[in-house]
Amino acid sequence: MIILEFKAYGKKPQYFAIDEAIRTARFIRNSCLRYWMDNKGVNKYDLSKYSKVLAHQFPFANELNSTARQASSERAWSSISRFFDNCKKKVPEKKGFPKFQKRGRSVEYKQSGWKLSPDKKSIVFRDKKGIGKLKLKGNWDLWCFDLKQIKRVRIVRRADGYYVQFCVSVDITEALEPTGTAIGLDVGLKDFYTDSVGKTEPNPRFYRIGEKRLKFYQRRVSRKKKGSSNRKKAVNKLGRTHLRISRQREEHAKRLARCVIQSNDLVAYEDLRVRNLVKNHCLAKSINDAGWYQFRKWLEHFGTKFGRVTVAVNPAYTSQNCSECGEVVKKSLSTRTHTCKCGCQLDRDHNAAINILKRALGTVGHTGTWILDPNVLGDLASTFPGSDLVKQVESANKESPRLKTGECQ
């Protein structure tokens, strides 16, 4: 499955209709969740039937396409099943009990309720919400896919407008010639990563660069009266700035991961759990700004696409052990040079990258990927007990349309 995204253009009444469809989808999802809470033994099919009951009870719910109502009930069940899975796996701390959605941003249709134009440059939504015809603008070649391959169509609202996403069932694997090289990566805050050869990639720090602008727009929001149209405009400006920074971070991780995967047969990296790393309030902002999770996500995605091996190793003592003799040389975070009695003197991150590669080659470890489908959540990453690094999860999204197979620096 791949996701193709297009910018959608319409008129103001159509945008109001999209907002109404999103609110209806959120209502059905929350109602199904309440139905599950009040009735024991409810399963996925019971929630799907209940969405039909809601359509009979509420006229505004009946205006939404039946497949969109089913998709909303499936969203409720996905949060319920994820909670049950976390309980079975005995995930530490909170298990993620399903919560009611306060702000919906998307509505999803299955294989009915919409129709593409013959030139694939516009789409018509045919339910009673009145969305109508939306023009599509993007860089993807949608015409080369058969309509039967499009399994879902999703309308997404963002700060800079509305987007239409197509979930296409297609084989994304590509064959590459072997390079004969293997590499270990150690991510950090000083440099984005340091590999086992000693090469470093600078940390772009997108949030730090845009922080001054964010503070400016945040002050403008705080000065406006709550509920006023001027406040809504200021909030939209702030949202656009945040969206731009997140896109920069995602695109940087995507392009870098693609080049790393295409240049090596095996890529080893630390099995970090960023969720617990950000509990350090002194480093939380810098860790989130680095985007280590996005980088790992795209490494595993492109590893699956190009048939490369990706190995996530236990990060315990990779910075402390000597890469030559294996002796433990304890050092604080401020100590940036590894110096051992055996005469080995390397940069701290370079030493760690060599240890990561050796650990990946010396054991099967966590091979392959834990994100195989761009549309589903992966399992929790694992570390050994006693390590200082814990938890990380999420899902892949979409590739850049401009980036082709041969692009690599």
LUMTOR-788725 format. One record per residue (C-alpha): z, y, x; residue number from 1. Coordinates in steps of 0.1 Angstrom, whole numbers. Layout:
BEGIN
node w->Z v->Y u->X dodo->NUM
...
end
This chain:
BEGIN
node w->0 v->0 u->0 dodo->1
node w->-8 v->35 u->12 dodo->2
node w->-2 v->68 u->-5 dodo->3
node w->-29 v->94 u->-7 dodo->4
node w->-17 v->129 u->-17 dodo->5
node w->-38 v->158 u->-31 dodo->6
node w->-28 v->193 u->-41 dodo->7
node w->-32 v->198 u->-79 dodo->8
node w->-45 v->230 u->-94 dodo->9
node w->-43 v->240 u->-131 dodo->10
node w->-32 v->268 u->-154 dodo->11
node w->3 v->279 u->-163 dodo->12
node w->4 v->260 u->-196 dodo->13
node w->-5 v->228 u->-177 dodo->14
node w->23 v->235 u->-152 dodo->15
node w->48 v->239 u->-181 dodo->16
node w->35 v->206 u->-195 dodo->17
node w->41 v->189 u->-161 dodo->18
node w->76 v->202 u->-160 dodo->19
node w->83 v->189 u->-195 dodo->20
node w->69 v->155 u->-185 dodo->21
node w->92 v->155 u->-155 dodo->22
node w->122 v->164 u->-177 dodo->23
node w->113 v->136 u->-201 dodo->24
node w->111 v->110 u->-173 dodo->25
node w->145 v->121 u->-160 dodo->26
node w->159 v->118 u->-195 dodo->27
node w->146 v->83 u->-199 dodo->28
node w->159 v->73 u->-165 dodo->29
node w->194 v->87 u->-172 dodo->30
node w->195 v->71 u->-207 dodo->31
node w->186 v->37 u->-193 dodo->32
node w->214 v->41 u->-167 dodo->33
node w->239 v->49 u->-195 dodo->34
node w->227 v->19 u->-215 dodo->35
node w->233 v->-3 u->-185 dodo->36
node w->268 v->11 u->-180 dodo->37
node w->277 v->6 u->-217 dodo->38
node w->263 v->-29 u->-220 dodo->39
node w->272 v->-58 u->-197 dodo->40
node w->244 v->-82 u->-186 dodo->41
node w->215 v->-58 u->-190 dodo->42
node w->185 v->-67 u->-168 dodo->43
node w->153 v->-50 u->-159 dodo->44
node w->134 v->-61 u->-190 dodo->45
node w->161 v->-49 u->-213 dodo->46
node w->158 v->-14 u->-198 dodo->47
node w->120 v->-15 u->-203 dodo->48
node w->126 v->-24 u->-240 dodo->49
node w->151 v->3 u->-243 dodo->50
node w->126 v->29 u->-231 dodo->51
node w->105 v->20 u->-262 dodo->52
node w->136 v->24 u->-284 dodo->53
node w->140 v->59 u->-270 dodo->54
node w->104 v->68 u->-278 dodo->55
node w->111 v->59 u->-315 dodo->56
node w->144 v->80 u->-315 dodo->57
node w->131 v->111 u->-298 dodo->58
node w->97 v->127 u->-305 dodo->59
node w->95 v->144 u->-271 dodo->60
node w->100 v->109 u->-254 dodo->61
node w->72 v->95 u->-275 dodo->62
node w->48 v->122 u->-262 dodo->63
node w->50 v->107 u->-227 dodo->64
node w->27 v->78 u->-219 dodo->65
node w->43 v->43 u->-224 dodo->66
node w->36 v->33 u->-188 dodo->67
node w->53 v->64 u->-175 dodo->68
node w->84 v->55 u->-197 dodo->69
node w->84 v->21 u->-182 dodo->70
node w->82 v->35 u->-147 dodo->71
node w->112 v->57 u->-154 dodo->72
node w->132 v->27 u->-166 dodo->73
node w->121 v->9 u->-134 dodo->74
node w->135 v->38 u->-114 dodo->75
node w->169 v->33 u->-131 dodo->76
node w->168 v->-4 u->-123 dodo->77
node w->159 v->2 u->-87 dodo->78
node w->191 v->22 u->-82 dodo->79
node w->211 v->-5 u->-100 dodo->80
node w->195 v->-34 u->-79 dodo->81
node w->201 v->-14 u->-47 dodo->82
node w->238 v->-11 u->-56 dodo->83
node w->241 v->-48 u->-63 dodo->84
node w->223 v->-56 u->-30 dodo->85
node w->247 v->-34 u->-11 dodo->86
node w->277 v->-52 u->-27 dodo->87
node w->263 v->-86 u->-18 dodo->88
node w->257 v->-76 u->18 dodo->89
node w->292 v->-61 u->20 dodo->90
node w->279 v->-27 u->32 dodo->91
node w->308 v->-7 u->47 dodo->92
node w->322 v->23 u->28 dodo->93
node w->305 v->34 u->-4 dodo->94
node w->280 v->10 u->-20 dodo->95
node w->258 v->36 u->-37 dodo->96
node w->268 v->33 u->-74 dodo->97
node w->240 v->46 u->-95 dodo->98
node w->242 v->83 u->-104 dodo->99
node w->227 v->104 u->-131 dodo->100
node w->197 v->125 u->-119 dodo->101
node w->203 v->162 u->-122 dodo->102
node w->170 v->175 u->-109 dodo->103
node w->139 v->155 u->-114 dodo->104
node w->108 v->163 u->-93 dodo->105
node w->82 v->137 u->-102 dodo->106
node w->68 v->116 u->-130 dodo->107
node w->49 v->84 u->-124 dodo->108
node w->21 v->67 u->-144 dodo->109
node w->9 v->32 u->-139 dodo->110
node w->-27 v->21 u->-145 dodo->111
node w->-31 v->39 u->-178 dodo->112
node w->-25 v->74 u->-192 dodo->113
node w->-49 v->90 u->-167 dodo->114
node w->-86 v->91 u->-158 dodo->115
node w->-104 v->101 u->-126 dodo->116
node w->-136 v->121 u->-128 dodo->117
node w->-168 v->104 u->-115 dodo->118
node w->-168 v->126 u->-83 dodo->119
node w->-130 v->119 u->-78 dodo->120
node w->-123 v->156 u->-75 dodo->121
node w->-103 v->160 u->-107 dodo->122
node w->-80 v->139 u->-128 dodo->123
node w->-72 v->140 u->-166 dodo->124
node w->-38 v->129 u->-180 dodo->125
node w->-43 v->118 u->-215 dodo->126
node w->-8 v->115 u->-231 dodo->127
node w->5 v->140 u->-257 dodo->128
node w->23 v->162 u->-231 dodo->129
node w->-8 v->183 u->-228 dodo->130
node w->-12 v->182 u->-190 dodo->131
node w->-50 v->178 u->-193 dodo->132
node w->-74 v->182 u->-164 dodo->133
node w->-61 v->190 u->-129 dodo->134
node w->-84 v->198 u->-99 dodo->135
node w->-76 v->178 u->-68 dodo->136
node w->-79 v->192 u->-33 dodo->137
node w->-73 v->172 u->-1 dodo->138
node w->-88 v->155 u->29 dodo->139
node w->-87 v->119 u->18 dodo->140
node w->-118 v->100 u->7 dodo->141
node w->-107 v->87 u->-26 dodo->142
node w->-142 v->77 u->-37 dodo->143
node w->-142 v->48 u->-12 dodo->144
node w->-115 v->30 u->-32 dodo->145
node w->-120 v->10 u->-64 dodo->146
node w->-101 v->22 u->-94 dodo->147
node w->-84 v->-13 u->-97 dodo->148
node w->-68 v->-7 u->-63 dodo->149
node w->-49 v->24 u->-76 dodo->150
node w->-17 v->9 u->-89 dodo->151
node w->4 v->41 u->-95 dodo->152
node w->-3 v->78 u->-100 dodo->153
node w->25 v->102 u->-94 dodo->154
node w->28 v->140 u->-101 dodo->155
node w->53 v->156 u->-77 dodo->156
node w->67 v->192 u->-79 dodo->157
node w->75 v->210 u->-47 dodo->158
node w->84 v->245 u->-37 dodo->159
node w->47 v->253 u->-29 dodo->160
node w->31 v->238 u->-60 dodo->161
node w->22 v->205 u->-76 dodo->162
node w->8 v->174 u->-59 dodo->163
node w->-8 v->142 u->-72 dodo->164
node w->-1 v->110 u->-53 dodo->165
node w->-22 v->78 u->-55 dodo->166
node w->-6 v->45 u->-45 dodo->167
node w->-35 v->24 u->-34 dodo->168
node w->-33 v->-14 u->-27 dodo->169
node w->-53 v->-18 u->5 dodo->170
node w->-50 v->-36 u->39 dodo->171
node w->-40 v->-10 u->65 dodo->172
node w->-41 v->-33 u->96 dodo->173
node w->-63 v->-23 u->125 dodo->174
node w->-71 v->-43 u->156 dodo->175
node w->-66 v->-27 u->191 dodo->176
node w->-73 v->-39 u->226 dodo->177
node w->-42 v->-50 u->246 dodo->178
node w->-29 v->-24 u->270 dodo->179
node w->-7 v->-47 u->291 dodo->180
node w->22 v->-23 u->291 dodo->181
node w->57 v->-24 u->276 dodo->182
node w->80 v->6 u->272 dodo->183
node w->116 v->14 u->264 dodo->184
node w->126 v->47 u->247 dodo->185
node w->159 v->65 u->248 dodo->186
node w->161 v->94 u->223 dodo->187
node w->183 v->124 u->229 dodo->188
node w->190 v->160 u->222 dodo->189
node w->180 v->176 u->255 dodo->190
node w->146 v->158 u->254 dodo->191
node w->132 v->141 u->223 dodo->192
node w->128 v->109 u->242 dodo->193
node w->128 v->96 u->278 dodo->194
node w->108 v->64 u->285 dodo->195
node w->114 v->36 u->310 dodo->196
node w->88 v->51 u->333 dodo->197
node w->107 v->84 u->335 dodo->198
node w->83 v->105 u->314 dodo->199
node w->101 v->129 u->289 dodo->200
node w->89 v->144 u->257 dodo->201
node w->103 v->179 u->249 dodo->202
node w->124 v->184 u->218 dodo->203
node w->106 v->208 u->195 dodo->204
node w->138 v->220 u->176 dodo->205
node w->119 v->231 u->145 dodo->206
node w->151 v->239 u->125 dodo->207
node w->166 v->260 u->154 dodo->208
node w->134 v->280 u->157 dodo->209
node w->132 v->287 u->119 dodo->210
node w->170 v->292 u->114 dodo->211
node w->168 v->330 u->117 dodo->212
node w->142 v->331 u->89 dodo->213
node w->162 v->307 u->68 dodo->214
node w->193 v->329 u->71 dodo->215
node w->172 v->359 u->60 dodo->216
node w->160 v->342 u->28 dodo->217
node w->195 v->328 u->21 dodo->218
node w->209 v->363 u->22 dodo->219
node w->182 v->374 u->-2 dodo->220
node w->192 v->346 u->-26 dodo->221
node w->229 v->355 u->-25 dodo->222
node w->222 v->391 u->-34 dodo->223
node w->202 v->383 u->-66 dodo->224
node w->219 v->379 u->-100 dodo->225
node w->223 v->343 u->-111 dodo->226
node w->197 v->333 u->-137 dodo->227
node w->174 v->362 u->-131 dodo->228
node w->137 v->359 u->-123 dodo->229
node w->142 v->376 u->-90 dodo->230
node w->167 v->350 u->-79 dodo->231
node w->142 v->322 u->-89 dodo->232
node w->115 v->339 u->-67 dodo->233
node w->140 v->342 u->-38 dodo->234
node w->150 v->305 u->-42 dodo->235
node w->113 v->295 u->-41 dodo->236
node w->108 v->315 u->-9 dodo->237
node w->138 v->297 u->7 dodo->238
node w->125 v->264 u->-5 dodo->239
node w->91 v->270 u->10 dodo->240
node w->106 v->277 u->44 dodo->241
node w->127 v->245 u->43 dodo->242
node w->96 v->226 u->32 dodo->243
node w->76 v->240 u->61 dodo->244
node w->102 v->229 u->87 dodo->245
node w->105 v->194 u->72 dodo->246
node w->67 v->190 u->73 dodo->247
node w->66 v->201 u->109 dodo->248
node w->93 v->176 u->119 dodo->249
node w->76 v->148 u->100 dodo->250
node w->42 v->155 u->114 dodo->251
node w->55 v->157 u->150 dodo->252
node w->72 v->123 u->146 dodo->253
node w->41 v->108 u->131 dodo->254
node w->17 v->119 u->157 dodo->255
node w->40 v->110 u->186 dodo->256
node w->48 v->76 u->172 dodo->257
node w->11 v->68 u->168 dodo->258
node w->3 v->77 u->204 dodo->259
node w->32 v->56 u->217 dodo->260
node w->22 v->26 u->197 dodo->261
node w->-15 v->28 u->206 dodo->262
node w->-6 v->31 u->243 dodo->263
node w->18 v->1 u->246 dodo->264
node w->19 v->-35 u->235 dodo->265
node w->57 v->-35 u->231 dodo->266
node w->79 v->-6 u->223 dodo->267
node w->117 v->-10 u->225 dodo->268
node w->142 v->16 u->211 dodo->269
node w->178 v->19 u->201 dodo->270
node w->190 v->6 u->168 dodo->271
node w->208 v->39 u->160 dodo->272
node w->226 v->46 u->128 dodo->273
node w->221 v->83 u->123 dodo->274
node w->242 v->84 u->91 dodo->275
node w->274 v->80 u->112 dodo->276
node w->262 v->100 u->142 dodo->277
node w->260 v->131 u->121 dodo->278
node w->297 v->129 u->113 dodo->279
node w->302 v->146 u->146 dodo->280
node w->302 v->182 u->133 dodo->281
node w->295 v->197 u->167 dodo->282
node w->262 v->178 u->170 dodo->283
node w->252 v->172 u->133 dodo->284
node w->227 v->200 u->131 dodo->285
node w->210 v->191 u->163 dodo->286
node w->208 v->154 u->154 dodo->287
node w->193 v->161 u->120 dodo->288
node w->169 v->186 u->136 dodo->289
node w->157 v->160 u->162 dodo->290
node w->144 v->136 u->135 dodo->291
node w->152 v->104 u->152 dodo->292
node w->149 v->84 u->119 dodo->293
node w->114 v->98 u->111 dodo->294
node w->103 v->88 u->146 dodo->295
node w->116 v->52 u->143 dodo->296
node w->102 v->49 u->108 dodo->297
node w->67 v->58 u->120 dodo->298
node w->70 v->36 u->151 dodo->299
node w->76 v->6 u->129 dodo->300
node w->49 v->16 u->104 dodo->301
node w->22 v->20 u->131 dodo->302
node w->35 v->-12 u->148 dodo->303
node w->27 v->-31 u->117 dodo->304
node w->-6 v->-13 u->112 dodo->305
node w->-19 v->-19 u->148 dodo->306
node w->-3 v->-52 u->154 dodo->307
node w->21 v->-40 u->181 dodo->308
node w->56 v->-54 u->187 dodo->309
node w->85 v->-31 u->180 dodo->310
node w->120 v->-41 u->190 dodo->311
node w->153 v->-24 u->180 dodo->312
node w->181 v->-33 u->204 dodo->313
node w->218 v->-29 u->203 dodo->314
node w->226 v->6 u->218 dodo->315
node w->260 v->-4 u->231 dodo->316
node w->265 v->5 u->268 dodo->317
node w->228 v->13 u->274 dodo->318
node w->238 v->46 u->290 dodo->319
node w->268 v->32 u->309 dodo->320
node w->253 v->1 u->325 dodo->321
node w->234 v->4 u->358 dodo->322
node w->198 v->-5 u->354 dodo->323
node w->197 v->-22 u->388 dodo->324
node w->229 v->-41 u->393 dodo->325
node w->244 v->-41 u->358 dodo->326
node w->277 v->-25 u->368 dodo->327
node w->294 v->-4 u->342 dodo->328
node w->296 v->33 u->353 dodo->329
node w->315 v->52 u->327 dodo->330
node w->304 v->88 u->321 dodo->331
node w->308 v->115 u->294 dodo->332
node w->280 v->131 u->275 dodo->333
node w->281 v->161 u->298 dodo->334
node w->273 v->139 u->328 dodo->335
node w->235 v->138 u->329 dodo->336
node w->230 v->119 u->362 dodo->337
node w->237 v->81 u->366 dodo->338
node w->251 v->74 u->401 dodo->339
node w->261 v->38 u->410 dodo->340
node w->277 v->22 u->441 dodo->341
node w->246 v->1 u->446 dodo->342
node w->227 v->33 u->455 dodo->343
node w->209 v->37 u->422 dodo->344
node w->207 v->74 u->412 dodo->345
node w->187 v->82 u->381 dodo->346
node w->187 v->106 u->352 dodo->347
node w->211 v->93 u->325 dodo->348
node w->184 v->89 u->299 dodo->349
node w->159 v->73 u->323 dodo->350
node w->185 v->47 u->332 dodo->351
node w->192 v->41 u->295 dodo->352
node w->155 v->36 u->287 dodo->353
node w->152 v->10 u->314 dodo->354
node w->182 v->-9 u->300 dodo->355
node w->167 v->-7 u->265 dodo->356
node w->135 v->-23 u->278 dodo->357
node w->153 v->-50 u->297 dodo->358
node w->174 v->-59 u->267 dodo->359
node w->143 v->-61 u->245 dodo->360
node w->125 v->-83 u->269 dodo->361
node w->156 v->-105 u->275 dodo->362
node w->162 v->-114 u->239 dodo->363
node w->144 v->-118 u->206 dodo->364
node w->167 v->-91 u->191 dodo->365
node w->156 v->-72 u->160 dodo->366
node w->118 v->-77 u->163 dodo->367
node w->91 v->-66 u->139 dodo->368
node w->99 v->-39 u->113 dodo->369
node w->122 v->-33 u->85 dodo->370
node w->98 v->-10 u->67 dodo->371
node w->68 v->-30 u->56 dodo->372
node w->58 v->-12 u->24 dodo->373
node w->55 v->27 u->24 dodo->374
node w->68 v->27 u->-12 dodo->375
node w->100 v->8 u->-8 dodo->376
node w->134 v->13 u->9 dodo->377
node w->142 v->-8 u->40 dodo->378
node w->174 v->-27 u->46 dodo->379
node w->202 v->-12 u->65 dodo->380
node w->199 v->-13 u->103 dodo->381
node w->225 v->-33 u->120 dodo->382
node w->247 v->-28 u->151 dodo->383
node w->273 v->-49 u->167 dodo->384
node w->310 v->-44 u->158 dodo->385
node w->328 v->-19 u->181 dodo->386
node w->298 v->2 u->189 dodo->387
node w->300 v->40 u->183 dodo->388
node w->267 v->42 u->165 dodo->389
node w->262 v->32 u->129 dodo->390
node w->238 v->32 u->99 dodo->391
node w->203 v->44 u->91 dodo->392
node w->179 v->38 u->62 dodo->393
node w->148 v->51 u->43 dodo->394
node w->112 v->46 u->36 dodo->395
node w->78 v->54 u->50 dodo->396
node w->56 v->80 u->32 dodo->397
node w->20 v->87 u->42 dodo->398
node w->-1 v->92 u->72 dodo->399
node w->-19 v->124 u->82 dodo->400
node w->-55 v->124 u->70 dodo->401
node w->-68 v->143 u->100 dodo->402
node w->-53 v->118 u->125 dodo->403
node w->-78 v->90 u->134 dodo->404
node w->-74 v->59 u->154 dodo->405
node w->-87 v->72 u->187 dodo->406
node w->-65 v->103 u->188 dodo->407
node w->-40 v->98 u->216 dodo->408
node w->-30 v->120 u->245 dodo->409
end
